[in-house]
Amino acid sequence: MADHHHQNHGLKQAQQVVVVMVPFPAQGHLNQLLQLSRLVSSYNIPVHYVSSATHNRQAKLRVHGWNPLAVANVHFHESPTPSFLSPLPNPNSSIPFPSHLQPAFDASLHLREPVATLLRTLSPTAGRLIVIHDSLMSSVAQDVVSIPNAEFTKFINSQHDYMKFDSGRLYNTCQVMEGPYLDLLAREEMSRKKKQWAFGPFNPVTISDNKKSNHRHKCLKWLDKQGENSVICVSFGTTTSLTNEQIKELAVGLEQSRQKFIWVLRDADKGDVFAGEERRVELPKGYEERVKGKGIVVRDWAPQLEILGHPSTGGFMSHCGWNSCVESLSMGVPIAAWPMHSDQPNNTVLITKLLKVGLVVKDWARRDELVTSLMVEKDVKKLMASKEGDEVRRRAADLGGAIRRSVAEGGQSRMELDSFIIHITR
């Protein structure tokens, strides 16, 4: 990885600082703090990542763009949590929020004791102990206050969060993406004598794609054979399950658009992604045969970052979860926005109205309605094969370039990261 990787910084006292990461146990949160661990560890700072055994396994297995097991400075701690129910998601639920994950969230509250024990163990060996915790894990990290050489930094998953906070806030975003809003937040923080740092994207922004590797996902080999910007990636993240009816409409719409596509067709994650059966969605009879050559359906965990970073990918139909937005923008790929819940409608406004690097597929005001095959066909064609789509793609490519410059040496995002590291190693 070229970006953000600079072991030789030789920052003073870096060895005396130890960082503990406490993620919330859902994929979008596990991933961001693991990506942040990569950045911090590149400054020769040891990072301890704490979650349950199953969530650590999930985070390591699914991360793309680098190998967490090959980074000597990132240590995983498997903390005991009570066993929890792991029901299948309900695609017909009236509210699409993943409430089936609640038992896993409840179990994670029991991490408070193991986290406190780890902090007490690490404290004597560290000049300073820094705890970076997800804003939803404040109660788990609360014992930090009883440890004399510890301080905590709240990590904010997305840009909409007004909770009470600690010594400072970290944001997985940057000035090029959200400058005016970060400036507003900074004014509010300064009035309370708090610090904030925005040095996203946390994910790698350049993909070193080894075409000879036997481990490359089959969809990447398929992408190699397609023309530049000719393929739309369709994926709705880890907390969304579409109804059978909606899946059929989407399937027909993709086929009728006559555009090339990679469709990642997976159900929402269960609390334990390794446990038991998955719902296997049936597509219209003979569908995959009919679209051969035009599109592929991927039912396993897809390397989304590599797909978005591939030159053949020219668009992304997405639920607009924050990880997906940041990955797409850092790769310069425009978004066809289909928000489902939580921060996604807000993110859609940022992407389509403010940054103008995407189009809306499903307006939030009509969130309870079916998106028909005709609507899918129209929006895919608009993004992938129209003048308007080309304009949006050009703006997305420009923004991607600005983001990549921002995280490179001398860029604003890199300077914010340096400033954060200097703060914790002071």
DRENDO-1510 file (C-alpha; in Angstrom, 1 decimal, always signed):
<recs>
REC; n; res; u; v; w
REC; 1; MET; +0.0; +0.0; +0.0 .
REC; 2; ALA; +1.5; +3.3; -1.0 .
REC; 3; ASP; -1.0; +5.6; +0.7 .
REC; 4; HIS; -0.8; +6.4; +4.3 .
REC; 5; HIS; +2.1; +4.1; +4.8 .
REC; 6; HIS; +5.2; +5.7; +6.2 .
REC; 7; GLN; +6.9; +3.6; +8.9 .
REC; 8; ASN; +10.0; +5.9; +8.9 .
REC; 9; HIS; +8.3; +8.8; +10.4 .
REC; 10; GLY; +10.2; +8.0; +13.6 .
REC; 11; LEU; +7.8; +10.1; +15.7 .
REC; 12; LYS; +9.1; +10.9; +19.2 .
REC; 13; GLN; +8.0; +8.5; +21.9 .
REC; 14; ALA; +5.7; +6.6; +19.5 .
REC; 15; GLN; +6.8; +3.4; +21.3 .
REC; 16; GLN; +5.3; +4.8; +24.5 .
REC; 17; VAL; +1.9; +5.1; +23.1 .
REC; 18; VAL; -0.5; +2.1; +22.9 .
REC; 19; VAL; -3.9; +2.4; +21.1 .
REC; 20; VAL; -6.9; +0.2; +21.9 .
REC; 21; MET; -9.8; +0.0; +19.3 .
REC; 22; VAL; -13.3; -0.8; +20.5 .
REC; 23; PRO; -15.6; -1.2; +17.5 .
REC; 24; PHE; -19.4; -1.7; +17.6 .
REC; 25; PRO; -20.1; -5.3; +16.4 .
REC; 26; ALA; -21.7; -4.7; +13.0 .
REC; 27; GLN; -19.7; -4.9; +9.7 .
REC; 28; GLY; -19.8; -1.2; +8.8 .
REC; 29; HIS; -18.3; -0.4; +12.2 .
REC; 30; LEU; -15.9; -3.3; +12.5 .
REC; 31; ASN; -14.4; -2.5; +9.1 .
REC; 32; GLN; -13.9; +1.2; +9.7 .
REC; 33; LEU; -12.0; +0.7; +13.0 .
REC; 34; LEU; -9.9; -2.1; +11.4 .
REC; 35; GLN; -9.0; +0.2; +8.5 .
REC; 36; LEU; -8.1; +2.9; +11.1 .
REC; 37; SER; -5.9; +0.4; +12.8 .
REC; 38; ARG; -3.9; +0.1; +9.6 .
REC; 39; LEU; -3.3; +3.8; +9.5 .
REC; 40; VAL; -2.3; +4.2; +13.1 .
REC; 41; SER; +0.0; +1.1; +13.0 .
REC; 42; SER; +1.8; +2.5; +10.0 .
REC; 43; TYR; +3.3; +5.1; +12.5 .
REC; 44; ASN; +5.0; +2.3; +14.5 .
REC; 45; ILE; +2.3; +2.4; +17.1 .
REC; 46; PRO; +0.9; -0.9; +18.5 .
REC; 47; VAL; -2.9; -1.2; +18.1 .
REC; 48; HIS; -5.0; -3.6; +20.1 .
REC; 49; TYR; -8.4; -4.4; +18.4 .
REC; 50; VAL; -11.0; -5.8; +20.8 .
REC; 51; SER; -14.2; -7.6; +20.0 .
REC; 52; SER; -15.9; -11.0; +20.4 .
REC; 53; ALA; -14.2; -14.0; +18.7 .
REC; 54; THR; -16.8; -14.2; +15.9 .
REC; 55; HIS; -16.7; -10.4; +15.2 .
REC; 56; ASN; -12.9; -10.4; +15.1 .
REC; 57; ARG; -13.0; -13.3; +12.7 .
REC; 58; GLN; -15.6; -11.5; +10.5 .
REC; 59; ALA; -13.5; -8.2; +10.4 .
REC; 60; LYS; -10.3; -10.0; +9.4 .
REC; 61; LEU; -11.9; -12.3; +6.8 .
REC; 62; ARG; -13.8; -9.5; +5.0 .
REC; 63; VAL; -11.3; -6.6; +4.9 .
REC; 64; HIS; -10.0; -5.8; +1.4 .
REC; 65; GLY; -7.0; -3.9; +0.1 .
REC; 66; TRP; -4.5; -5.2; +2.8 .
REC; 67; ASN; -3.9; -8.2; +5.0 .
REC; 68; PRO; -4.3; -7.5; +8.7 .
REC; 69; LEU; -2.5; -10.7; +9.7 .
REC; 70; ALA; +0.7; -9.4; +7.9 .
REC; 71; VAL; +0.8; -6.2; +10.0 .
REC; 72; ALA; +3.0; -6.9; +13.1 .
REC; 73; ASN; +1.6; -4.0; +15.0 .
REC; 74; VAL; -2.1; -4.9; +15.0 .
REC; 75; HIS; -3.1; -7.3; +17.8 .
REC; 76; PHE; -6.5; -8.9; +18.0 .
REC; 77; HIS; -8.1; -9.6; +21.4 .
REC; 78; GLU; -11.0; -12.1; +21.5 .
REC; 79; SER; -13.1; -11.1; +24.5 .
REC; 80; PRO; -15.7; -13.4; +25.9 .
REC; 81; THR; -19.3; -12.3; +25.4 .
REC; 82; PRO; -22.4; -14.3; +26.3 .
REC; 83; SER; -23.7; -16.5; +23.5 .
REC; 84; PHE; -26.5; -14.7; +21.6 .
REC; 85; LEU; -29.3; -15.6; +19.3 .
REC; 86; SER; -28.6; -15.1; +15.6 .
REC; 87; PRO; -31.9; -15.1; +13.8 .
REC; 88; LEU; -32.3; -14.7; +10.0 .
REC; 89; PRO; -33.2; -11.1; +8.9 .
REC; 90; ASN; -36.8; -10.5; +7.9 .
REC; 91; PRO; -37.0; -9.1; +4.4 .
REC; 92; ASN; -40.7; -8.3; +4.9 .
REC; 93; SER; -40.3; -6.2; +8.0 .
REC; 94; SER; -42.1; -2.9; +7.7 .
REC; 95; ILE; -39.0; -1.0; +8.9 .
REC; 96; PRO; -35.8; -2.1; +7.1 .
REC; 97; PHE; -33.5; -1.4; +10.1 .
REC; 98; PRO; -31.7; -4.7; +11.0 .
REC; 99; SER; -33.4; -5.2; +14.3 .
REC; 100; HIS; -32.6; -9.0; +14.1 .
REC; 101; LEU; -29.0; -8.0; +15.2 .
REC; 102; GLN; -30.2; -6.7; +18.6 .
REC; 103; PRO; -29.2; -9.8; +20.5 .
REC; 104; ALA; -25.6; -9.4; +19.1 .
REC; 105; PHE; -25.6; -5.7; +20.1 .
REC; 106; ASP; -26.9; -6.6; +23.6 .
REC; 107; ALA; -24.2; -9.2; +24.1 .
REC; 108; SER; -21.5; -6.7; +23.2 .
REC; 109; LEU; -22.4; -4.6; +26.2 .
REC; 110; HIS; -20.7; -7.3; +28.2 .
REC; 111; LEU; -17.4; -6.3; +26.7 .
REC; 112; ARG; -17.1; -3.6; +29.4 .
REC; 113; GLU; -15.3; -6.0; +31.9 .
REC; 114; PRO; -12.9; -7.5; +29.4 .
REC; 115; VAL; -12.0; -4.1; +28.0 .
REC; 116; ALA; -11.3; -2.7; +31.5 .
REC; 117; THR; -9.1; -5.7; +32.2 .
REC; 118; LEU; -7.2; -5.3; +29.0 .
REC; 119; LEU; -6.7; -1.6; +29.7 .
REC; 120; ARG; -5.4; -2.4; +33.2 .
REC; 121; THR; -3.0; -4.9; +31.7 .
REC; 122; LEU; -1.6; -2.6; +29.1 .
REC; 123; SER; -1.5; +0.5; +31.2 .
REC; 124; PRO; +1.8; -0.2; +33.1 .
REC; 125; THR; +3.6; -0.9; +29.8 .
REC; 126; ALA; +2.5; +2.3; +28.1 .
REC; 127; GLY; +3.5; +5.9; +28.4 .
REC; 128; ARG; +0.0; +6.8; +27.3 .
REC; 129; LEU; -3.0; +4.6; +26.5 .
REC; 130; ILE; -5.4; +5.9; +23.9 .
REC; 131; VAL; -8.8; +4.3; +23.5 .
REC; 132; ILE; -10.6; +4.9; +20.2 .
REC; 133; HIS; -14.2; +3.6; +20.5 .
REC; 134; ASP; -17.2; +3.7; +18.3 .
REC; 135; SER; -19.7; +6.3; +19.5 .
REC; 136; LEU; -22.1; +3.5; +20.2 .
REC; 137; MET; -19.6; +1.8; +22.5 .
REC; 138; SER; -19.3; +4.6; +25.1 .
REC; 139; SER; -20.6; +2.5; +28.0 .
REC; 140; VAL; -18.1; -0.3; +27.2 .
REC; 141; ALA; -15.2; +2.1; +27.2 .
REC; 142; GLN; -16.3; +4.0; +30.4 .
REC; 143; ASP; -13.6; +2.5; +32.7 .
REC; 144; VAL; -10.9; +4.5; +30.9 .
REC; 145; VAL; -11.6; +7.3; +33.4 .
REC; 146; SER; -10.2; +5.2; +36.2 .
REC; 147; ILE; -6.8; +4.6; +34.5 .
REC; 148; PRO; -4.3; +7.4; +35.1 .
REC; 149; ASN; -2.4; +7.3; +31.8 .
REC; 150; ALA; -5.4; +6.8; +29.5 .
REC; 151; GLU; -7.5; +9.1; +27.4 .
REC; 152; PHE; -10.3; +8.4; +25.0 .
REC; 153; THR; -11.2; +9.6; +21.5 .
REC; 154; LYS; -14.7; +9.0; +20.2 .
REC; 155; PHE; -14.9; +7.7; +16.6 .
REC; 156; ILE; -17.9; +9.0; +14.8 .
REC; 157; ASN; -19.1; +6.5; +12.2 .
REC; 158; SER; -20.8; +9.1; +9.9 .
REC; 159; GLN; -21.3; +12.8; +9.9 .
REC; 160; HIS; -24.6; +13.0; +11.9 .
REC; 161; ASP; -24.0; +12.5; +15.5 .
REC; 162; TYR; -24.5; +14.9; +18.4 .
REC; 163; MET; -23.7; +12.7; +21.5 .
REC; 164; LYS; -21.8; +14.0; +24.5 .
REC; 165; PHE; -18.1; +13.4; +23.8 .
REC; 166; ASP; -14.7; +13.0; +25.4 .
REC; 167; SER; -11.2; +14.3; +24.6 .
REC; 168; GLY; -11.9; +14.5; +20.9 .
REC; 169; ARG; -13.6; +13.1; +17.8 .
REC; 170; LEU; -12.4; +11.3; +14.8 .
REC; 171; TYR; -14.3; +11.3; +11.5 .
REC; 172; ASN; -14.0; +9.0; +8.5 .
REC; 173; THR; -14.3; +11.8; +6.1 .
REC; 174; CYS; -12.2; +14.7; +4.8 .
REC; 175; GLN; -12.3; +18.4; +3.8 .
REC; 176; VAL; -12.7; +17.6; +0.1 .
REC; 177; MET; -15.8; +15.6; +0.8 .
REC; 178; GLU; -17.4; +17.6; +3.6 .
REC; 179; GLY; -15.4; +20.7; +4.2 .
REC; 180; PRO; -18.3; +23.2; +5.1 .
REC; 181; TYR; -19.8; +20.7; +7.6 .
REC; 182; LEU; -16.5; +19.9; +9.2 .
REC; 183; ASP; -15.9; +23.6; +9.6 .
REC; 184; LEU; -19.2; +24.1; +11.3 .
REC; 185; LEU; -18.5; +21.1; +13.6 .
REC; 186; ALA; -15.0; +22.5; +14.4 .
REC; 187; ARG; -16.5; +25.8; +15.5 .
REC; 188; GLU; -18.8; +24.0; +17.9 .
REC; 189; GLU; -16.0; +21.8; +19.2 .
REC; 190; MET; -13.6; +24.7; +19.8 .
REC; 191; SER; -16.2; +26.4; +21.8 .
REC; 192; ARG; -16.2; +23.4; +24.1 .
REC; 193; LYS; -12.3; +23.1; +24.0 .
REC; 194; LYS; -12.5; +19.7; +22.2 .
REC; 195; LYS; -10.4; +18.6; +19.2 .
REC; 196; GLN; -11.6; +16.9; +16.0 .
REC; 197; TRP; -9.7; +15.2; +13.2 .
REC; 198; ALA; -11.1; +14.2; +9.8 .
REC; 199; PHE; -8.5; +12.1; +7.9 .
REC; 200; GLY; -10.7; +9.8; +5.9 .
REC; 201; PRO; -10.9; +7.7; +3.8 .
REC; 202; PHE; -9.7; +5.1; +6.3 .
REC; 203; ASN; -9.8; +2.5; +3.5 .
REC; 204; PRO; -6.8; +2.2; +1.1 .
REC; 205; VAL; -7.4; +4.5; -1.9 .
REC; 206; THR; -5.1; +2.6; -4.3 .
REC; 207; ILE; -5.5; -1.1; -5.0 .
REC; 208; SER; -2.4; -3.1; -6.0 .
REC; 209; ASP; -4.2; -5.7; -8.1 .
REC; 210; ASN; -2.1; -8.8; -8.6 .
REC; 211; LYS; -3.6; -10.2; -11.8 .
REC; 212; LYS; -1.5; -13.4; -11.6 .
REC; 213; SER; -2.8; -14.3; -8.1 .
REC; 214; ASN; -4.8; -17.5; -7.8 .
REC; 215; HIS; -6.8; -15.9; -5.0 .
REC; 216; ARG; -8.4; -13.2; -7.1 .
REC; 217; HIS; -12.2; -13.3; -6.9 .
REC; 218; LYS; -13.9; -14.6; -10.1 .
REC; 219; CYS; -15.7; -11.3; -10.6 .
REC; 220; LEU; -12.4; -9.4; -10.9 .
REC; 221; LYS; -11.3; -11.8; -13.7 .
REC; 222; TRP; -14.6; -11.1; -15.4 .
REC; 223; LEU; -14.1; -7.4; -15.0 .
REC; 224; ASP; -10.6; -7.7; -16.7 .
REC; 225; LYS; -12.5; -8.7; -20.0 .
REC; 226; GLN; -14.9; -5.6; -19.9 .
REC; 227; GLY; -14.4; -2.1; -21.4 .
REC; 228; GLU; -13.4; +0.8; -19.2 .
REC; 229; ASN; -16.3; +2.3; -17.1 .
REC; 230; SER; -18.7; -0.2; -18.7 .
REC; 231; VAL; -19.9; -2.1; -15.7 .
REC; 232; ILE; -22.2; -1.1; -12.8 .
REC; 233; CYS; -21.7; -2.7; -9.4 .
REC; 234; VAL; -25.0; -3.4; -7.6 .
REC; 235; SER; -24.7; -4.0; -3.8 .
REC; 236; PHE; -26.8; -3.0; -0.8 .
REC; 237; GLY; -24.5; -3.6; +2.1 .
REC; 238; THR; -24.7; -5.8; +5.1 .
REC; 239; THR; -27.9; -4.6; +6.8 .
REC; 240; THR; -30.4; -4.8; +4.0 .
REC; 241; SER; -32.6; -7.7; +2.9 .
REC; 242; LEU; -34.8; -7.1; -0.1 .
REC; 243; THR; -38.1; -8.8; -0.5 .
REC; 244; ASN; -38.4; -11.5; -3.2 .
REC; 245; GLU; -40.7; -9.2; -5.2 .
REC; 246; GLN; -38.2; -6.4; -5.1 .
REC; 247; ILE; -35.4; -8.7; -6.1 .
REC; 248; LYS; -37.3; -9.9; -9.2 .
REC; 249; GLU; -38.0; -6.3; -10.3 .
REC; 250; LEU; -34.3; -5.5; -9.8 .
REC; 251; ALA; -33.2; -8.6; -11.8 .
REC; 252; VAL; -35.5; -7.7; -14.7 .
REC; 253; GLY; -34.5; -4.1; -14.7 .
REC; 254; LEU; -30.8; -4.9; -14.8 .
REC; 255; GLU; -31.4; -7.4; -17.7 .
REC; 256; GLN; -33.5; -4.9; -19.7 .
REC; 257; SER; -31.0; -2.0; -19.2 .
REC; 258; ARG; -28.6; -4.0; -21.5 .
REC; 259; GLN; -25.8; -2.6; -19.4 .
REC; 260; LYS; -23.0; -4.8; -17.9 .
REC; 261; PHE; -23.4; -5.5; -14.2 .
REC; 262; ILE; -22.0; -7.3; -11.2 .
REC; 263; TRP; -24.8; -7.9; -8.7 .
REC; 264; VAL; -23.8; -8.8; -5.2 .
REC; 265; LEU; -27.0; -10.6; -4.1 .
REC; 266; ARG; -26.7; -11.3; -0.4 .
REC; 267; ASP; -29.0; -11.2; +2.6 .
REC; 268; ALA; -28.3; -8.9; +5.5 .
REC; 269; ASP; -25.7; -10.2; +8.0 .
REC; 270; LYS; -26.9; -12.3; +10.9 .
REC; 271; GLY; -25.5; -11.5; +14.4 .
REC; 272; ASP; -23.0; -14.4; +13.9 .
REC; 273; VAL; -22.2; -14.5; +10.1 .
REC; 274; PHE; -20.7; -18.0; +10.5 .
REC; 275; ALA; -23.7; -19.7; +12.1 .
REC; 276; GLY; -26.3; -21.8; +10.3 .
REC; 277; GLU; -28.2; -21.3; +7.0 .
REC; 278; GLU; -28.5; -18.4; +4.7 .
REC; 279; ARG; -31.6; -17.4; +2.8 .
REC; 280; ARG; -30.9; -18.2; -0.9 .
REC; 281; VAL; -32.9; -16.0; -3.1 .
REC; 282; GLU; -34.3; -17.5; -6.3 .
REC; 283; LEU; -33.9; -15.4; -9.4 .
REC; 284; PRO; -36.4; -15.7; -12.4 .
REC; 285; LYS; -36.0; -19.1; -14.1 .
REC; 286; GLY; -33.0; -19.2; -16.4 .
REC; 287; TYR; -31.9; -15.7; -15.5 .
REC; 288; GLU; -28.2; -16.3; -14.9 .
REC; 289; GLU; -28.0; -18.2; -18.2 .
REC; 290; ARG; -29.7; -15.4; -20.1 .
REC; 291; VAL; -27.5; -12.6; -18.8 .
REC; 292; LYS; -24.2; -14.6; -19.3 .
REC; 293; GLY; -21.7; -12.3; -20.8 .
REC; 294; LYS; -23.7; -9.2; -19.8 .
REC; 295; GLY; -23.7; -9.6; -16.1 .
REC; 296; ILE; -22.8; -11.8; -13.2 .
REC; 297; VAL; -24.5; -12.5; -9.9 .
REC; 298; VAL; -22.2; -12.9; -6.9 .
REC; 299; ARG; -23.6; -14.6; -3.8 .
REC; 300; ASP; -20.5; -14.8; -1.6 .
REC; 301; TRP; -18.6; -12.0; +0.1 .
REC; 302; ALA; -17.4; -9.8; -2.8 .
REC; 303; PRO; -14.3; -7.7; -2.8 .
REC; 304; GLN; -16.2; -4.4; -3.1 .
REC; 305; LEU; -13.1; -2.1; -2.8 .
REC; 306; GLU; -11.3; -4.0; -5.6 .
REC; 307; ILE; -14.5; -4.0; -7.7 .
REC; 308; LEU; -14.9; -0.2; -7.3 .
REC; 309; GLY; -11.1; +0.3; -8.0 .
REC; 310; HIS; -11.2; -1.7; -11.2 .
REC; 311; PRO; -11.0; +0.5; -14.4 .
REC; 312; SER; -14.0; -1.4; -15.9 .
REC; 313; THR; -16.3; -0.3; -13.1 .
REC; 314; GLY; -18.1; +2.9; -14.1 .
REC; 315; GLY; -21.0; +3.1; -11.6 .
REC; 316; PHE; -22.3; +1.8; -8.2 .
REC; 317; MET; -25.9; +1.1; -7.3 .
REC; 318; SER; -25.8; +1.3; -3.5 .
REC; 319; HIS; -27.8; +1.7; -0.3 .
REC; 320; CYS; -25.4; +4.6; +0.6 .
REC; 321; GLY; -24.0; +3.2; +3.8 .
REC; 322; TRP; -21.1; +5.4; +4.8 .
REC; 323; ASN; -18.4; +2.8; +4.1 .
REC; 324; SER; -19.8; +2.2; +0.6 .
REC; 325; CYS; -20.0; +6.0; -0.1 .
REC; 326; VAL; -16.4; +6.6; +1.0 .
REC; 327; GLU; -15.1; +3.6; -0.9 .
REC; 328; SER; -16.9; +4.6; -4.1 .
REC; 329; LEU; -15.8; +8.3; -3.9 .
REC; 330; SER; -12.2; +7.4; -3.1 .
REC; 331; MET; -12.2; +5.3; -6.3 .
REC; 332; GLY; -13.9; +8.0; -8.3 .
REC; 333; VAL; -17.0; +6.0; -9.1 .
REC; 334; PRO; -20.5; +7.7; -9.2 .
REC; 335; ILE; -23.4; +6.3; -7.2 .
REC; 336; ALA; -27.0; +5.4; -8.1 .
REC; 337; ALA; -28.4; +6.0; -4.6 .
REC; 338; TRP; -31.1; +3.7; -3.1 .
REC; 339; PRO; -31.1; +4.5; +0.7 .
REC; 340; MET; -32.7; +2.0; +3.1 .
REC; 341; HIS; -32.4; +3.3; +6.7 .
REC; 342; SER; -30.3; +5.1; +9.4 .
REC; 343; ASP; -27.8; +7.6; +8.0 .
REC; 344; GLN; -28.3; +6.4; +4.4 .
REC; 345; PRO; -31.0; +9.1; +3.4 .
REC; 346; ASN; -28.7; +11.8; +4.7 .
REC; 347; ASN; -25.7; +10.3; +2.8 .
REC; 348; THR; -27.8; +10.3; -0.3 .
REC; 349; VAL; -28.5; +14.0; -0.1 .
REC; 350; LEU; -24.7; +14.6; +0.3 .
REC; 351; ILE; -23.9; +12.4; -2.7 .
REC; 352; THR; -26.6; +13.5; -5.1 .
REC; 353; LYS; -27.5; +17.1; -4.2 .
REC; 354; LEU; -24.4; +18.6; -2.6 .
REC; 355; LEU; -21.4; +16.8; -4.2 .
REC; 356; LYS; -23.5; +15.9; -7.3 .
REC; 357; VAL; -21.6; +12.7; -7.9 .
REC; 358; GLY; -24.7; +10.5; -8.0 .
REC; 359; LEU; -28.3; +10.0; -9.0 .
REC; 360; VAL; -31.3; +9.1; -6.9 .
REC; 361; VAL; -32.9; +5.7; -7.7 .
REC; 362; LYS; -35.4; +5.7; -4.8 .
REC; 363; ASP; -36.5; +8.9; -3.3 .
REC; 364; TRP; -36.7; +8.7; +0.5 .
REC; 365; ALA; -40.2; +10.2; +0.4 .
REC; 366; ARG; -41.3; +7.0; -1.5 .
REC; 367; ARG; -39.4; +4.6; +0.7 .
REC; 368; ASP; -42.4; +2.3; +1.2 .
REC; 369; GLU; -42.9; +1.8; -2.5 .
REC; 370; LEU; -41.6; -0.9; -4.8 .
REC; 371; VAL; -38.9; +0.1; -7.2 .
REC; 372; THR; -40.1; -1.3; -10.5 .
REC; 373; SER; -38.0; -3.0; -13.2 .
REC; 374; LEU; -38.7; +0.0; -15.4 .
REC; 375; MET; -37.3; +2.4; -12.9 .
REC; 376; VAL; -34.2; +0.3; -12.4 .
REC; 377; GLU; -33.7; +0.1; -16.2 .
REC; 378; LYS; -34.1; +3.8; -16.6 .
REC; 379; ASP; -31.7; +4.7; -13.8 .
REC; 380; VAL; -29.0; +2.2; -14.8 .
REC; 381; LYS; -29.2; +3.5; -18.4 .
REC; 382; LYS; -29.1; +7.1; -17.1 .
REC; 383; LEU; -25.9; +6.5; -15.0 .
REC; 384; MET; -24.1; +4.2; -17.5 .
REC; 385; ALA; -25.2; +5.4; -20.9 .
REC; 386; SER; -26.4; +9.0; -21.0 .
REC; 387; LYS; -24.9; +12.4; -21.2 .
REC; 388; GLU; -26.1; +13.2; -17.7 .
REC; 389; GLY; -24.4; +10.0; -16.5 .
REC; 390; ASP; -21.1; +11.0; -18.2 .
REC; 391; GLU; -21.2; +14.4; -16.4 .
REC; 392; VAL; -21.8; +12.8; -13.0 .
REC; 393; ARG; -19.0; +10.3; -13.7 .
REC; 394; ARG; -16.6; +13.1; -14.6 .
REC; 395; ARG; -17.4; +14.9; -11.4 .
REC; 396; ALA; -16.9; +11.6; -9.4 .
REC; 397; ALA; -13.6; +11.0; -11.1 .
REC; 398; ASP; -12.5; +14.6; -10.2 .
REC; 399; LEU; -13.5; +14.1; -6.6 .
REC; 400; GLY; -11.7; +10.7; -6.5 .
REC; 401; GLY; -8.5; +12.4; -7.7 .
REC; 402; ALA; -8.9; +15.1; -5.0 .
REC; 403; ILE; -9.4; +12.5; -2.3 .
REC; 404; ARG; -6.4; +10.5; -3.4 .
REC; 405; ARG; -4.3; +13.7; -3.4 .
REC; 406; SER; -5.6; +14.6; +0.0 .
REC; 407; VAL; -4.4; +11.3; +1.7 .
REC; 408; ALA; -1.0; +11.4; -0.1 .
REC; 409; GLU; +2.1; +13.0; +1.5 .
REC; 410; GLY; +1.5; +16.8; +1.8 .
REC; 411; GLY; -2.3; +16.5; +1.4 .
REC; 412; GLN; -4.8; +17.8; +3.9 .
REC; 413; SER; -6.1; +14.5; +5.1 .
REC; 414; ARG; -2.6; +13.2; +5.6 .
REC; 415; MET; -1.7; +16.3; +7.6 .
REC; 416; GLU; -4.8; +15.8; +9.8 .
REC; 417; LEU; -3.7; +12.2; +10.4 .
REC; 418; ASP; -0.2; +13.4; +11.2 .
REC; 419; SER; -1.7; +16.0; +13.6 .
REC; 420; PHE; -3.7; +13.3; +15.4 .
REC; 421; ILE; -0.7; +11.0; +15.7 .
REC; 422; ILE; +1.4; +14.0; +17.1 .
REC; 423; HIS; -1.4; +14.7; +19.6 .
REC; 424; ILE; -1.5; +11.1; +20.9 .
REC; 425; THR; +2.3; +10.7; +21.0 .
REC; 426; ARG; +2.9; +14.2; +22.5 .
</recs>
